[in-house]
Amino acid sequence: MRLYFVRHAQSADNLYVAQNIEKGVRSVGLDQLWHHRQADPELSEIGLKQARTLGKFLADCKESNGPSSAAVKGYMEGFSITHVYSSLMVRSMETASVIANALNLIPAIWEDLHETGGIWEPDKETAKPVGCEGNNRTFFKQRFPHFILPERLTNEGWWNRPLETTRECKERAQRFFTELKERHAESDDQVIVVGHGLFYSFLLKAFLKIPSKSGVQFAMNNAAMTRIDFIENSIRVIYQNKTDHFPLELIT
């Protein structure tokens, strides 16, 4: 199996944070400003351009038909993607939708790919993050009719629970890793999963068996790519946070 992790393209919230940073205003962390924050934001105009550029790049670079290679020469190989997965968050689904359309594939939802914390918004009195319901099945069928949705998704909203804890996120990353191997590890599948920046760091540490208390974090730009090859009993990271499919003005 060859895995490509893609962080979603720039969202409206990502843009808001970036604009605040340019102004010298802190808008990330526990004391961030909540103005204009959305619980489940859509892509920004730049994000849509990123998704389209990435989709075209993947479609134009056709994969050689050789065996799954973990050699460094594979860095610039083309692609023969067989599966596209996304979280249930709108920014991820929009990104995956563009990619899948460019590759003539049907995207599928993988719930465990959602961002750390889940769907949340600030409490009106305390400003602390609290879980909220999220979108429901009717929303997704109308907005993203081409996606394969999980059967258990109902019209009550897909989250509807408290803010996810760090421990729960670590367990989810390990659960995703285990299920990914069960689905694809013994195959030549080339899988794209479209997920989120904070969860990516948890996931990569699960893949590489890095202790959670190590202090190691993995950064990832919007619509960047990481390639990991699973060959027999080995895991090889071929590249991480690759952005050279973008012109400089689209790197965020």
C-alpha positions in Angstrom: 0.0 0.0 0.0 1.0 3.5 -0.7 -0.6 6.2 1.5 -0.8 9.8 0.7 -2.0 12.0 3.5 -3.3 15.4 2.3 -4.2 18.2 4.6 -7.3 20.0 3.6 -6.8 23.2 1.6 -7.0 26.6 3.3 -10.3 27.2 5.1 -12.0 30.4 6.0 -10.7 30.0 9.6 -7.1 29.3 8.4 -7.3 32.6 6.4 -8.7 34.4 9.4 -5.8 33.2 11.6 -3.3 34.2 8.9 -4.7 37.7 8.6 -4.6 38.2 12.3 -1.0 37.0 12.5 -0.1 39.6 9.8 -1.8 42.3 12.1 0.1 41.0 15.1 -3.1 39.8 16.7 -3.0 36.4 18.5 -5.8 34.2 17.2 -4.6 30.7 18.1 -4.2 28.9 21.4 -6.3 28.9 24.5 -6.5 32.7 24.7 -7.4 33.2 21.0 -9.9 35.7 19.8 -13.1 33.9 18.7 -14.6 36.6 16.5 -15.7 35.2 13.1 -14.6 31.6 14.0 -16.8 28.9 12.4 -17.4 25.5 13.8 -17.2 23.8 10.4 -15.7 26.4 7.9 -15.7 26.1 4.1 -12.6 26.6 1.9 -11.4 30.1 1.2 -10.9 31.4 -2.3 -7.2 30.5 -2.0 -8.2 27.1 -0.7 -10.3 26.3 -3.7 -7.4 27.2 -6.0 -5.1 25.0 -3.9 -7.5 22.0 -4.2 -7.9 22.5 -8.0 -4.1 22.8 -8.5 -3.5 19.7 -6.4 -6.2 17.8 -8.3 -4.7 18.7 -11.6 -1.2 17.8 -10.5 -2.4 14.3 -9.3 -4.3 13.7 -12.6 -1.5 14.9 -14.9 1.3 12.9 -13.2 0.4 9.3 -14.1 1.9 6.5 -12.1 4.2 3.9 -13.5 2.9 0.4 -13.3 5.8 -1.0 -11.3 5.5 -2.5 -7.8 5.0 -0.2 -4.8 8.5 1.2 -4.4 10.0 2.7 -1.2 13.1 3.8 -3.0 14.0 7.5 -2.9 13.6 7.6 -6.7 9.9 7.3 -6.0 9.8 10.9 -4.8 8.9 12.3 -8.2 6.8 9.4 -9.5 3.4 9.9 -10.8 0.2 8.6 -9.3 -2.4 5.9 -9.8 -4.7 6.6 -6.9 -7.3 3.9 -6.1 -9.1 5.4 -3.1 -9.9 8.9 -1.8 -11.1 9.2 1.8 -12.2 12.3 3.7 -13.3 13.4 7.2 -16.9 14.6 7.7 -15.7 18.2 8.0 -16.7 20.5 5.1 -13.2 21.8 4.4 -11.9 18.3 4.1 -14.9 17.1 1.9 -14.5 20.1 -0.4 -10.8 19.3 -0.9 -11.4 15.6 -1.4 -14.3 16.3 -3.8 -12.1 18.3 -6.1 -9.3 15.7 -6.0 -11.6 12.8 -6.6 -13.3 14.6 -9.5 -9.9 15.2 -11.1 -9.1 11.5 -10.7 -12.5 10.2 -11.7 -13.0 8.5 -8.4 -15.8 8.3 -5.9 -14.7 9.8 -2.5 -15.7 8.0 0.7 -16.1 9.3 4.3 -13.8 8.0 7.0 -15.1 9.4 10.3 -11.9 9.0 12.2 -10.1 11.5 10.0 -11.8 14.5 11.7 -9.7 17.2 13.3 -8.6 17.1 16.9 -11.4 18.1 19.3 -14.3 17.4 16.9 -16.9 19.9 16.0 -17.0 22.7 18.6 -17.7 26.3 19.3 -16.9 28.7 22.1 -19.3 28.8 25.1 -21.1 32.2 25.1 -20.3 32.8 28.8 -16.9 31.2 29.4 -15.5 31.3 25.8 -14.2 27.7 26.4 -14.6 25.2 23.5 -17.7 23.0 23.8 -18.9 20.3 21.4 -21.8 21.0 19.1 -23.9 18.8 16.8 -22.3 19.1 13.4 -24.1 18.6 10.0 -26.5 15.8 9.4 -27.2 13.2 6.7 -29.6 15.4 4.8 -27.0 18.2 4.6 -24.3 15.9 3.3 -26.6 14.2 0.7 -27.6 17.6 -0.7 -24.2 19.3 -0.5 -22.0 16.2 -1.4 -24.3 13.7 -3.2 -21.3 12.0 -4.9 -19.8 10.9 -1.5 -20.1 7.4 0.0 -21.5 8.3 3.5 -21.3 6.0 6.6 -24.5 4.1 7.1 -24.8 5.2 10.8 -24.9 8.9 9.8 -28.4 10.2 10.8 -30.2 13.5 10.8 -29.2 14.3 14.3 -25.8 15.7 13.4 -22.7 13.6 13.2 -20.8 14.9 16.3 -23.3 15.6 19.1 -20.9 15.0 21.9 -18.4 16.9 24.2 -15.1 18.2 23.0 -12.7 15.3 22.2 -9.9 14.9 24.7 -6.2 14.5 23.9 -6.3 10.9 25.1 -9.3 10.2 22.9 -7.5 11.7 19.9 -4.5 9.4 20.5 -6.7 6.4 20.6 -8.5 7.5 17.4 -5.2 7.9 15.6 -4.2 4.3 16.6 -7.6 3.0 15.6 -7.3 4.6 12.2 -3.9 3.2 11.7 -5.1 -0.3 12.6 -8.1 -0.1 10.3 -6.1 1.4 7.5 -3.7 -1.7 7.6 -6.7 -4.0 7.7 -8.2 -2.4 4.6 -5.2 -1.8 2.4 -1.8 -3.0 3.8 -1.7 -6.3 1.9 -2.5 -4.6 -1.4 -1.0 -2.4 -4.1 -3.6 0.3 -3.4 -2.6 3.9 -3.5 -4.8 5.7 -1.0 -5.3 9.4 -0.4 -6.7 10.5 2.9 -7.8 14.1 3.3 -7.6 15.2 6.9 -6.4 17.9 9.2 -3.2 19.4 10.5 -3.4 18.7 14.3 -4.7 15.1 13.8 -1.9 14.5 11.2 0.7 15.0 13.9 -1.1 12.5 16.2 -1.4 10.1 13.3 2.2 10.2 12.2 3.4 9.6 15.7 1.1 6.5 15.8 2.6 5.3 12.5 6.2 5.8 13.7 5.6 4.7 17.3 6.9 8.0 18.7 5.9 8.4 22.4 3.2 10.9 22.9 5.3 12.7 25.6 8.3 13.1 23.3 7.3 16.7 22.4 7.7 15.9 18.6 5.2 17.6 16.4 4.8 17.4 12.6 3.7 20.6 10.8 1.7 20.5 7.6 0.7 23.2 5.1 -2.7 23.4 3.5 -3.1 20.9 0.7 0.4 19.6 1.3 1.2 15.9 0.8 3.0 13.2 2.8 3.8 9.8 1.2 4.2 6.7 3.3 4.9 3.3 1.8 3.8 0.1 3.6 6.0 -2.8 2.4 5.8 -6.1 4.2 6.6 -5.3 7.8 8.2 -1.9 7.2 6.9 1.7 7.1 8.9 4.1 5.0 8.2 7.9 4.9 9.2 8.9 1.4 8.4 12.6 1.9 6.6 14.8 4.4 4.7 18.1 3.9 5.5 18.3 0.2 4.3 21.5 -1.4 6.3 21.9 -4.6 3.1 21.3 -6.7 2.2 24.9 -5.8 3.5 28.2 -6.9 4.8 30.3 -3.9 1.6 32.4 -3.7 -0.5 29.3 -3.0 1.6 27.9 -0.1 -0.2 28.6 3.2 
